[in-house]
Amino acid sequence: MGELKWWQKTIVYQIYPKSFCDSNGDGIGDIPGIISKLDYLQDLGVGAIWLCPIYPSPLVDNGYDISDYCSVAKEYGTMEDMERLISEADKRNIKIVMDLVFNHTSDKHKWFEESRSSKDNPKRDWYIWRDGKEDGSAPTNWRSIFGGSAWTLDEKTNQYYLHTFASAQPDLNWENKEVRQALFDAANFWLDKGVRGFRIDAIVYIKKPSEFKDLPVDGADNLGSIAKATTYQDGILDFLHEFKEKVFDRADIFTVAEADGVYPSDFDKWIGENGAFDMSFDFSHIRLGFDEDCTWHKRKPWKLIDIRKCFTDDEEATKDNGWVPVYFENHDLPRCTNYFFPQGTDTKLAAKFIATILLTMRGTPFIYEGQELGMTNIKWPSIKMYNDISSIGQYELALKDELIPKEAMKYIWQYSRDNARSPMTWNNGAKAGFTTGKPWLPLNDEYPELNVKTQTEDKDSVLNYYKDLINLRNQYLALIEGDYEELLSYSPGIYAYARTTKDKSERIIVIANTTAKIRGYKIPELKGATLLASTYGNREATVLRSYEVRVYKVNNK
């Protein structure tokens, strides 16, 4: 693959601005708050910050419904604040990466307001409008990702518009050249400001089928998932390569696609030398046990060892061409300490388990805010307390499938996106150092222990374990550019792999017990090896304790 680029050698830290740090006491995180924590991120070892949307938005979907691509929402600050963030981060050798949400806009975006004003408006074709069926019902029986019909009737013009997500998020028509150019111009606006990367949201949905047809019904609502009709359609890569040519190739940046439904077998088309993006998030390990629609209450049993195949498939697909982001959390997921482990698991052990895999795998590690503390899920008693539109949709879907409210709430506690969106906790004070006002979402009940100040002072904390592993990653070339080789593939509970430099001068072996039971193992080349890290802090040769992970350096003879 040649010499690695800067973004292949760094650590990316994802910030959900609303929940990171509030500088003015209004209970909402903001850009000056982020600036105030840049030294913390530099000390952690971060080289890039992925910012979730900071654009103006009615906040129907917490900022992923954008009403202006080239401005900053007033609750987060000003354009001057954003320029200062880019500058101050750069002084610390940290690059700013922004979210591009180009499948849809807010229904309050001026483009959509023009489009819906009349059938002959010049921007009518910037969105997807259709007549209803003869009986006046929606053009198709597609269900939106958030539940309910993917079509909304606009009474003024008596036509329906399409929305993959909420009705307040109308889909843009990428077939229209003017739309594409307007989006490219918006991305270039931020490149000119000094942004050095983009995470591209929900990009697999931008290309719609040539014909809009009903789908087989797959739920009690008599609808079919829109994903089955619009994901990864023929011709989408033509759009994306145009995107690359007109935006991505202009500067030394990296791009990472949120491409749910794109699997390792497709990576050669999406990433690498001939791909449209530098990286693409693989959802395989996130989707374990879920049906195609990721219906929360229909998840089937699965085992932690199943992540082994997911990561090995990624590594095999990219060993000669391509690069993957390695991640376990983001703003759309619950906390990994609860998500990947059975109820009752020691969450500190779980957090260190995840950290070890994350920071020893081949690829660019992505850490989500608070993950480095081992933050856990929240558990609010009523659906009325939840802000996440997806949680509300999943709750209603569960009730339609005849679950009682108490049962439905169990799945909200497990999978709600609000689990990761509750505020970052900086100290054990009254408001956890997040704000001096009332937090926009309640704090995690465990914040007196799960906070930056407390963990900084505890040598055995999850935070200090992350710092040690990041330092270890920077110390050993094998952990950044080394090849990946799965070991002990026959084991029903141990996930082991080696990272080896091309010249064989460094070889690191990682061994993880994916079960709560004590497990033995035998790897002859570890005789005389140096233990570099362990989630238990010491060594008990050839035996792995509950969810223990060890990192060894094989000593050359």
C-alpha positions as CSV (number, residue, x, y, z in Angstrom):
1,M,0.0,0.0,0.0
2,G,3.0,2.3,0.2
3,E,3.7,4.9,2.9
4,L,0.7,5.5,5.2
5,K,-1.0,8.9,5.2
6,W,-1.5,11.1,8.3
7,W,-5.1,9.9,8.9
8,Q,-4.0,6.3,8.9
9,K,-1.6,7.0,11.8
10,T,-3.8,9.1,14.0
11,I,-6.6,8.7,16.6
12,V,-10.0,10.3,15.7
13,Y,-12.2,11.5,18.6
14,Q,-15.9,12.0,17.9
15,I,-17.6,15.0,19.6
16,Y,-21.4,15.4,19.9
17,P,-21.2,19.2,20.4
18,K,-24.5,19.5,22.2
19,S,-23.2,17.2,24.9
20,F,-19.5,17.8,25.2
21,C,-18.9,21.0,27.1
22,D,-21.1,24.1,27.8
23,S,-19.2,27.4,28.1
24,N,-22.1,29.8,28.8
25,G,-24.4,28.0,31.2
26,D,-27.4,27.4,28.9
27,G,-27.2,23.6,29.3
28,I,-26.1,23.0,25.7
29,G,-22.5,22.2,24.7
30,D,-20.9,24.7,22.3
31,I,-17.8,25.5,20.2
32,P,-16.1,27.6,22.9
33,G,-16.6,24.7,25.2
34,I,-14.8,22.4,22.8
35,I,-12.0,24.9,22.5
36,S,-11.6,24.8,26.3
37,K,-11.0,21.0,26.2
38,L,-8.5,20.9,23.3
39,D,-5.6,20.4,25.8
40,Y,-7.4,17.4,27.2
41,L,-7.7,15.9,23.8
42,Q,-4.1,16.6,22.9
43,D,-3.0,14.9,26.2
44,L,-5.2,11.9,25.3
45,G,-3.3,11.6,22.0
46,V,-6.0,12.7,19.6
47,G,-5.0,13.8,16.1
48,A,-8.4,14.6,14.6
49,I,-11.8,15.6,15.9
50,W,-15.0,14.5,14.1
51,L,-17.7,17.0,14.9
52,C,-21.3,16.0,14.7
53,P,-23.4,18.7,12.9
54,I,-23.0,22.3,14.2
55,Y,-25.2,23.8,11.5
56,P,-28.5,25.6,12.0
57,S,-31.3,23.1,12.5
58,P,-34.8,22.8,14.0
59,L,-33.3,19.8,15.9
60,V,-36.0,17.3,15.0
61,D,-33.2,14.8,14.6
62,N,-30.7,16.6,16.8
63,G,-28.9,18.5,14.1
64,Y,-29.1,15.9,11.3
65,D,-31.9,18.0,9.9
66,I,-29.9,20.9,8.5
67,S,-31.4,24.2,7.5
68,D,-28.2,25.9,6.3
69,Y,-25.0,24.1,5.3
70,C,-22.8,27.1,5.4
71,S,-23.6,28.6,8.8
72,V,-23.1,27.8,12.5
73,A,-26.1,27.3,14.8
74,K,-26.4,30.1,17.3
75,E,-26.6,27.7,20.2
76,Y,-23.2,26.5,19.4
77,G,-21.6,29.8,18.7
78,T,-20.5,31.9,15.7
79,M,-18.5,31.4,12.5
80,E,-15.7,33.2,14.3
81,D,-15.9,30.6,17.0
82,M,-15.6,27.8,14.4
83,E,-12.7,29.5,12.7
84,R,-11.0,29.8,16.1
85,L,-11.6,26.1,16.8
86,I,-10.0,25.1,13.6
87,S,-7.0,27.4,14.3
88,E,-6.5,26.4,18.0
89,A,-6.9,22.7,17.1
90,D,-4.3,23.1,14.3
91,K,-1.8,24.6,16.9
92,R,-2.1,21.3,18.7
93,N,-1.7,19.3,15.5
94,I,-5.4,18.3,15.7
95,K,-7.4,18.4,12.5
96,I,-11.2,19.2,12.4
97,V,-13.5,16.7,10.5
98,M,-17.1,17.7,9.8
99,D,-20.3,15.8,9.2
100,L,-21.9,16.2,5.8
101,V,-25.6,15.3,5.8
102,F,-26.3,15.3,2.1
103,N,-29.1,12.7,1.7
104,H,-31.7,15.2,3.0
105,T,-32.2,18.6,4.5
106,S,-34.5,20.0,7.1
107,D,-38.0,20.9,5.8
108,K,-37.1,24.4,7.1
109,H,-34.2,24.7,4.6
110,K,-34.8,27.5,2.1
111,W,-34.4,25.1,-0.7
112,F,-37.3,23.0,0.5
113,E,-39.4,26.0,1.3
114,E,-39.0,27.0,-2.3
115,S,-39.6,23.5,-3.6
116,R,-42.9,23.0,-1.8
117,S,-44.2,26.5,-2.7
118,S,-45.5,25.4,-6.0
119,K,-45.2,22.6,-8.6
120,D,-43.5,25.0,-11.1
121,N,-41.0,26.5,-8.7
122,P,-37.4,26.2,-10.1
123,K,-36.4,24.1,-7.0
124,R,-39.4,21.7,-7.2
125,D,-37.1,19.1,-8.7
126,W,-34.5,19.5,-6.0
127,Y,-36.6,17.1,-3.9
128,I,-38.6,14.0,-4.7
129,W,-42.3,14.6,-5.3
130,R,-44.9,12.1,-6.4
131,D,-48.6,11.9,-6.8
132,G,-50.5,9.5,-4.5
133,K,-52.2,6.3,-5.6
134,E,-55.7,6.5,-7.1
135,D,-57.2,6.2,-3.7
136,G,-55.1,9.2,-2.5
137,S,-52.7,7.1,-0.3
138,A,-49.0,7.3,-0.4
139,P,-47.2,6.5,-3.7
140,T,-45.6,3.4,-2.1
141,N,-45.8,1.4,1.1
142,W,-42.3,2.3,2.2
143,R,-41.5,2.7,5.9
144,S,-39.1,5.4,6.9
145,I,-36.0,4.5,9.0
146,F,-37.7,6.2,12.0
147,G,-41.0,4.4,11.5
148,G,-44.2,5.4,9.7
149,S,-44.6,6.1,6.1
150,A,-41.6,7.5,4.1
151,W,-44.0,9.8,2.3
152,T,-45.7,12.9,3.6
153,L,-48.6,14.7,1.8
154,D,-48.1,18.4,1.2
155,E,-51.6,19.7,1.1
156,K,-50.7,22.9,-0.7
157,T,-49.7,21.1,-3.9
158,N,-51.5,17.8,-3.1
159,Q,-48.3,15.8,-3.8
160,Y,-46.2,13.6,-1.5
161,Y,-42.5,14.1,-0.8
162,L,-40.1,11.3,0.1
163,H,-38.1,11.2,3.4
164,T,-35.9,8.3,4.3
165,F,-35.9,9.5,7.9
166,A,-38.3,11.8,9.6
167,S,-41.0,13.8,7.7
168,A,-39.0,16.9,8.6
169,Q,-36.0,15.5,6.7
170,P,-37.0,15.5,3.0
171,D,-34.7,13.7,0.7
172,L,-32.7,15.6,-1.9
173,N,-32.9,14.6,-5.6
174,W,-29.3,13.7,-6.5
175,E,-30.4,13.2,-10.2
176,N,-30.6,17.0,-10.4
177,K,-27.2,18.4,-11.4
178,E,-27.9,21.7,-9.6
179,V,-28.5,19.9,-6.4
180,R,-25.2,18.1,-6.6
181,Q,-23.3,21.2,-7.4
182,A,-25.0,23.1,-4.5
183,L,-23.9,20.3,-2.1
184,F,-20.3,20.2,-3.5
185,D,-20.2,24.0,-3.1
186,A,-21.2,23.6,0.6
187,A,-18.5,21.0,1.2
188,N,-15.9,23.2,-0.5
189,F,-16.9,26.1,1.7
190,W,-15.7,24.2,4.7
191,L,-12.5,23.0,3.0
192,D,-11.7,26.7,2.4
193,K,-12.2,27.3,6.1
194,G,-9.5,24.7,6.9
195,V,-11.5,21.6,7.6
196,R,-9.4,18.5,6.9
197,G,-11.9,15.7,6.6
198,F,-15.6,14.7,6.2
199,R,-17.7,12.0,7.6
200,I,-20.6,11.5,5.1
201,D,-23.9,10.6,6.7
202,A,-26.4,8.1,5.3
203,I,-24.8,8.3,1.9
204,V,-26.1,4.8,0.7
205,Y,-29.6,6.3,0.3
206,I,-28.9,9.1,-2.2
207,K,-29.6,7.1,-5.3
208,K,-33.2,6.2,-5.7
209,P,-34.5,3.3,-7.9
210,S,-35.7,4.1,-11.5
211,E,-39.2,2.9,-10.5
212,F,-41.0,3.3,-7.2
213,K,-42.8,0.1,-6.4
214,D,-44.5,-1.3,-3.3
215,L,-42.4,-3.7,-1.2
216,P,-43.5,-6.9,0.6
217,V,-45.0,-6.0,3.9
218,D,-42.6,-6.9,6.8
219,G,-44.3,-5.4,9.9
220,A,-47.6,-4.9,11.8
221,D,-47.9,-1.5,10.2
222,N,-48.4,-3.0,6.7
223,L,-45.3,-1.3,5.4
224,G,-41.9,-2.4,4.0
225,S,-38.5,-0.9,5.0
226,I,-37.3,1.9,2.6
227,A,-33.8,0.5,3.0
228,K,-34.8,-2.5,0.8
229,A,-35.8,-0.1,-2.0
230,T,-33.1,2.5,-1.9
231,T,-29.8,1.2,-0.4
232,Y,-26.8,1.1,-2.7
233,Q,-28.6,1.5,-6.0
234,D,-26.9,1.1,-9.4
235,G,-25.4,4.4,-10.4
236,I,-24.6,5.6,-6.9
237,L,-20.9,5.3,-7.4
238,D,-21.1,7.7,-10.4
239,F,-22.4,10.3,-8.1
240,L,-19.8,9.6,-5.5
241,H,-16.8,9.7,-7.9
242,E,-18.1,13.1,-9.1
243,F,-18.2,14.1,-5.4
244,K,-14.6,13.0,-5.0
245,E,-13.4,14.8,-8.1
246,K,-15.0,18.1,-7.2
247,V,-14.4,18.1,-3.5
248,F,-12.3,15.4,-1.9
249,D,-9.4,15.6,-4.3
250,R,-8.9,19.3,-3.6
251,A,-7.0,19.0,-0.4
252,D,-5.1,16.6,1.9
253,I,-8.1,15.4,3.8
254,F,-9.7,12.1,4.6
255,T,-13.3,11.0,4.0
256,V,-15.2,8.3,5.8
257,A,-18.6,7.1,4.7
258,E,-21.5,6.0,6.8
259,A,-22.4,3.3,4.4
260,D,-24.7,0.8,6.1
261,G,-25.3,-2.1,3.7
262,V,-21.8,-1.9,2.1
263,Y,-19.9,-5.0,3.1
264,P,-16.3,-6.0,2.8
265,S,-17.0,-7.7,-0.5
266,D,-17.9,-4.2,-1.9
267,F,-14.9,-2.4,-0.3
268,D,-12.9,-2.4,-3.6
269,K,-15.6,-0.2,-5.1
270,W,-16.1,2.2,-2.2
271,I,-12.6,2.7,-0.6
272,G,-9.0,2.3,-1.6
273,E,-7.2,3.3,-4.8
274,N,-10.3,3.1,-7.0
275,G,-12.9,3.9,-4.3
276,A,-14.9,7.1,-3.8
277,F,-13.9,7.4,-0.1
278,D,-10.8,6.8,2.0
279,M,-12.7,4.7,4.6
280,S,-16.1,3.3,5.1
281,F,-17.7,2.3,8.4
282,D,-18.6,-1.4,8.5
283,F,-21.6,-2.2,10.6
284,S,-21.2,-5.9,10.7
285,H,-20.1,-6.1,14.4
286,I,-22.8,-3.5,15.3
287,R,-25.6,-5.4,13.6
288,L,-24.9,-8.9,15.2
289,G,-28.2,-10.5,16.0
290,F,-30.4,-7.8,14.4
291,D,-32.7,-8.3,11.5
292,E,-32.3,-6.3,8.3
293,D,-34.3,-3.4,9.7
294,C,-32.5,-3.4,13.0
295,T,-35.7,-3.7,15.0
296,W,-34.6,-3.5,18.6
297,H,-37.1,-5.8,20.1
298,K,-36.4,-8.5,17.5
299,R,-32.7,-8.9,18.2
300,K,-31.6,-12.6,18.4
301,P,-29.0,-14.0,20.7
302,W,-25.4,-13.6,19.7
303,K,-21.9,-14.1,21.2
304,L,-19.0,-11.6,21.6
305,I,-16.7,-14.0,19.8
306,D,-18.8,-13.3,16.7
307,I,-16.9,-10.0,16.3
308,R,-13.9,-12.1,15.3
309,K,-15.3,-12.8,11.9
310,C,-16.4,-9.2,11.4
311,F,-13.0,-7.8,12.0
312,T,-11.1,-10.5,10.1
313,D,-13.4,-10.0,7.1
314,D,-12.6,-6.3,7.2
315,E,-8.9,-6.9,7.4
316,E,-8.8,-9.5,4.7
317,A,-10.8,-7.2,2.3
318,T,-8.4,-4.3,2.8
319,K,-5.0,-6.0,3.3
320,D,-3.8,-5.0,-0.2
321,N,-6.1,-2.1,-0.9
322,G,-8.2,0.1,1.4
323,W,-8.3,1.1,5.0
324,V,-11.1,0.8,7.7
325,P,-12.1,2.9,10.7
326,V,-12.1,0.8,13.9
327,Y,-14.9,1.7,16.2
328,F,-17.3,0.5,18.9
329,E,-19.3,3.6,19.7
330,N,-20.8,6.7,18.1
331,H,-23.7,9.1,18.5
332,D,-26.2,6.5,17.1
333,L,-25.2,3.7,19.4
334,P,-25.6,2.8,23.1
335,R,-22.5,2.6,25.2
336,C,-20.2,-0.3,24.3
337,T,-19.8,-1.4,27.9
338,N,-23.4,-2.5,27.9
339,Y,-24.0,-3.2,24.2
340,F,-21.4,-5.9,23.7
341,F,-21.4,-7.6,27.1
342,P,-24.0,-9.5,29.1
343,Q,-25.9,-7.8,31.9
344,G,-23.9,-7.9,35.1
345,T,-20.5,-7.7,33.4
346,D,-17.9,-5.5,35.2
347,T,-18.2,-2.4,33.0
348,K,-14.6,-1.3,33.8
349,L,-13.3,-4.6,32.5
350,A,-15.6,-4.3,29.5
351,A,-14.3,-0.8,28.7
352,K,-10.7,-2.0,28.9
353,F,-11.5,-5.0,26.7
354,I,-12.9,-2.7,24.0
355,A,-10.0,-0.2,24.3
356,T,-7.5,-3.0,23.7
357,I,-9.1,-4.3,20.6
358,L,-9.7,-0.7,19.3
359,L,-6.2,0.4,19.7
360,T,-4.3,-2.7,18.5
361,M,-6.4,-3.4,15.4
362,R,-5.2,-2.4,11.9
363,G,-7.1,0.7,10.9
364,T,-7.9,4.2,12.2
365,P,-9.3,4.1,15.8
366,F,-12.4,6.2,16.4
367,I,-13.2,7.1,20.0
368,Y,-16.6,8.5,20.9
369,E,-16.7,11.1,23.7
370,G,-16.9,9.5,27.1
371,Q,-15.9,6.1,25.7
372,E,-12.4,6.7,27.2
373,L,-14.1,6.8,30.6
374,G,-16.0,3.6,30.2
375,M,-19.3,5.5,30.3
376,T,-22.4,3.3,30.7
377,N,-26.0,3.4,29.4
378,I,-28.6,5.6,31.1
379,K,-32.0,4.2,32.2
380,W,-34.9,6.7,32.4
381,P,-38.2,5.3,33.5
382,S,-40.5,6.8,30.8
383,I,-40.3,7.2,27.1
384,K,-41.4,10.8,27.6
385,M,-37.9,11.5,29.0
386,Y,-36.2,10.5,25.8
387,N,-35.2,13.0,23.2
388,D,-34.1,10.5,20.5
389,I,-36.6,10.3,17.6
390,S,-35.4,6.8,16.8
391,S,-36.1,5.6,20.3
392,I,-39.7,6.9,20.1
393,G,-40.2,5.2,16.8
394,Q,-38.8,1.9,18.0
395,Y,-41.0,2.1,21.1
396,E,-44.1,2.6,19.0
397,L,-43.1,-0.2,16.8
398,A,-42.8,-2.5,19.8
399,L,-46.3,-1.6,21.0
400,K,-47.7,-2.3,17.5
401,D,-46.1,-5.8,17.8
402,E,-48.1,-6.2,21.1
403,L,-45.3,-5.7,23.6
404,I,-46.5,-4.0,26.8
405,P,-44.9,-0.6,27.7
406,K,-42.7,-2.2,30.4
407,E,-41.3,-4.7,27.9
408,A,-40.8,-2.0,25.2
409,M,-38.8,0.2,27.7
410,K,-36.3,-2.6,28.2
411,Y,-35.2,-2.2,24.6
412,I,-35.1,1.5,24.8
413,W,-32.7,1.2,27.8
414,Q,-30.5,-1.2,25.8
415,Y,-30.4,0.6,22.5
416,S,-31.5,4.2,22.7
417,R,-29.2,6.7,21.0
418,D,-29.7,8.9,24.1
419,N,-27.4,6.5,25.9
420,A,-24.4,8.1,24.1
421,R,-25.9,11.6,24.0
422,S,-26.2,12.2,27.7
423,P,-23.6,14.9,28.6
424,M,-19.8,14.4,28.9
425,T,-18.8,14.3,32.6
426,W,-15.7,16.3,33.5
427,N,-15.7,16.2,37.3
428,N,-17.8,15.0,40.3
429,G,-19.4,18.4,41.0
430,A,-23.1,19.1,40.9
431,K,-23.3,19.4,37.1
432,A,-20.3,17.2,36.3
433,G,-18.4,20.1,34.9
434,F,-20.5,20.0,31.8
435,T,-22.5,23.2,32.5
436,T,-23.5,25.6,35.3
437,G,-27.1,25.5,34.1
438,K,-29.6,22.7,33.6
439,P,-28.2,20.0,31.2
440,W,-30.3,19.6,28.0
441,L,-30.3,15.8,28.8
442,P,-30.0,14.4,32.3
443,L,-26.5,13.3,33.4
444,N,-25.5,9.7,33.8
445,D,-26.2,8.6,37.3
446,E,-22.7,7.1,37.6
447,Y,-20.9,10.4,36.9
448,P,-19.3,10.7,40.4
449,E,-17.0,7.9,39.4
450,L,-17.2,8.1,35.6
451,N,-15.6,11.5,35.1
452,V,-12.3,12.9,33.7
453,K,-11.0,14.4,37.0
454,T,-11.6,11.3,39.1
455,Q,-10.1,9.0,36.5
456,T,-7.1,11.2,35.8
457,E,-6.1,10.7,39.4
458,D,-6.7,7.0,39.4
459,K,-3.8,5.1,37.9
460,D,-6.0,2.0,37.2
461,S,-8.8,4.0,35.5
462,V,-10.2,3.3,32.1
463,L,-9.0,6.8,31.0
464,N,-5.4,6.1,32.0
465,Y,-5.6,2.7,30.3
466,Y,-6.6,4.4,27.1
467,K,-3.7,6.8,27.4
468,D,-1.3,3.9,28.0
469,L,-2.6,2.1,24.9
470,I,-2.4,5.1,22.7
471,N,1.2,5.6,23.8
472,L,1.9,1.9,23.1
473,R,0.3,2.2,19.6
474,N,2.6,5.1,18.9
475,Q,5.6,3.3,20.2
476,Y,5.3,0.1,18.1
477,L,5.2,0.4,14.3
478,A,3.5,-3.0,14.1
479,L,0.4,-1.6,15.8
480,I,0.0,1.1,13.1
481,E,1.1,-0.4,9.8
482,G,1.6,-4.1,10.7
483,D,-0.2,-6.8,8.8
484,Y,-3.1,-8.5,10.5
485,E,-3.2,-12.3,11.0
486,E,-5.9,-14.1,12.9
487,L,-4.8,-16.8,15.4
488,L,-6.6,-19.6,17.2
489,S,-9.5,-19.4,14.8
490,Y,-10.7,-22.8,16.0
491,S,-11.3,-21.5,19.6
492,P,-14.9,-21.1,20.6
493,G,-14.1,-18.2,23.0
494,I,-10.7,-16.7,22.3
495,Y,-10.1,-14.0,19.8
496,A,-6.4,-13.7,19.0
497,Y,-4.4,-12.0,16.3
498,A,-1.0,-10.9,15.4
499,R,0.3,-7.5,14.0
500,T,3.6,-7.9,12.2
501,T,5.7,-5.3,10.3
502,K,6.6,-6.1,6.7
503,D,10.2,-6.7,7.5
504,K,9.2,-9.1,10.4
505,S,11.2,-7.0,12.9
506,E,8.2,-6.4,15.1
507,R,5.4,-8.9,16.0
508,I,2.7,-8.1,18.5
509,I,0.1,-10.7,19.6
510,V,-3.2,-9.8,21.1
511,I,-5.3,-12.4,23.0
512,A,-8.8,-11.7,24.2
513,N,-11.1,-13.9,26.2
514,T,-14.6,-13.1,24.9
515,T,-16.4,-15.0,27.7
516,A,-16.9,-14.7,31.4
517,K,-15.2,-18.1,32.0
518,I,-11.5,-18.8,32.6
519,R,-10.0,-20.1,29.4
520,G,-6.6,-21.6,28.6
521,Y,-4.7,-21.2,25.4
522,K,-1.5,-22.3,23.7
523,I,0.6,-20.1,21.5
524,P,4.1,-21.5,21.4
525,E,5.8,-18.3,20.1
526,L,4.7,-16.5,23.2
527,K,7.3,-18.3,25.3
528,G,9.6,-15.6,26.5
529,A,7.4,-12.8,25.1
530,T,7.1,-9.4,26.8
531,L,3.7,-8.5,28.2
532,L,3.0,-4.9,27.0
533,A,-0.6,-4.6,28.4
534,S,-3.3,-6.5,30.2
535,T,-6.8,-5.6,31.3
536,Y,-6.0,-7.2,34.6
537,G,-2.7,-5.4,35.0
538,N,-0.6,-8.6,35.5
539,R,0.1,-12.0,34.0
540,E,-1.1,-15.5,34.6
541,A,0.6,-17.5,31.9
542,T,-1.6,-19.6,29.5
543,V,-4.8,-18.7,31.4
544,L,-7.2,-15.8,30.5
545,R,-9.6,-14.6,33.1
546,S,-13.1,-13.2,32.5
547,Y,-13.0,-10.8,29.5
548,E,-9.2,-10.5,29.9
549,V,-7.2,-9.1,27.0
550,R,-3.4,-9.3,26.8
551,V,-0.9,-7.6,24.4
552,Y,2.5,-9.3,23.9
553,K,5.6,-8.4,22.0
554,V,7.2,-11.5,20.5
555,N,11.0,-11.4,21.2
556,N,13.0,-12.2,18.1
557,K,15.5,-15.0,18.6
